[in-house]
Amino acid sequence: MWTISDFPAYSMLSGWTTHGRLACPYCMDETDAFWLPNERKTSWFDCHRRFLSRNHALRRNKKNFRKNRVVSNSSPLELTGDEILFERIEDCVRSYGLGVTTEVGGNGHLPIQGYGEYHNWHKKSIFWELPYWRHHKLRHNLDVMHIEKNFFDNIINTVLNVPQKSKDNPNSRKDIKSICLRKELELTEDGKAPVPVFRVFGEAQKNFFRWLKDDIKFPDGYSSNLARCVDIGGNKLTGMKSHDCHVFMQRLLPIAFAELLPHHVHESLSGISSFFRVICSRTLKLEDITMLKQNIVLVDVPV
Ligand SMILES: [Zn+2]
């Protein structure tokens, strides 16, 4: 009926490369993604305010997102299967010789015109041969637990400031200066990085690890033993499997930093947690959707 995969496999299944600036198969060439020169990465920060309603106050917020930026553009057009197939893919087949899987291989990249610039098609997916494929509202689904693990690893490694793993590093601090109004995070004149508001260290960090090791108990079979993932000497969590991250994200993150971090940081983190709780729940009730909308705003607050 449809596919469920992680984001790299999405690329092989859909024929749209999920790397680089055009990685989003929905925004396509309408993306607001931009390049971070010091971190040497593409960033999708502040790409989401365009999905808010036209007169939403956050669209005019020049302070908390990319600095001095007002978002007036609307969300990218949601293309139907017919529009994607006949106006985008077939056009690439005719004009630039986009190949099918049997010609270019499962993940083959023939350098066709415009690739990486205004489209990311590397093949015409074989799924389009299914007679019903273009009538699907949704053709490819993402496996939430993969995304949840990436989110969790990055959050916890940044909060605990794990060397080489934290997203808070000298290069990201340099990029912040040109992109955000966050004076308190910019490198000082002698090149030092001030301690950020979202870091748990010292006595607070010891308490956090002690809590995980000694106090947290789950019902039998609910999760593997999280205490064995605590590496107190190394000040980090190790060997967390996807499911461990899932349990931590949904059950512990809403309370873990309530007393260890400032209230607004804790709220943002538990907002991310409830986002995953809502998209994982099988039935989306109206209250959930309302909550989700509120929490998207929380997620958008740069932590
Ligand atoms: Zn997108």
Boltz pocket constraint, residues with backbone or C-beta under 6 A from the ligand:
constraints:
  - pocket:
      binder: B
      contacts: [[A, 24], [A, 25], [A, 26], [A, 27], [A, 28]]
      max_distance: 6.0
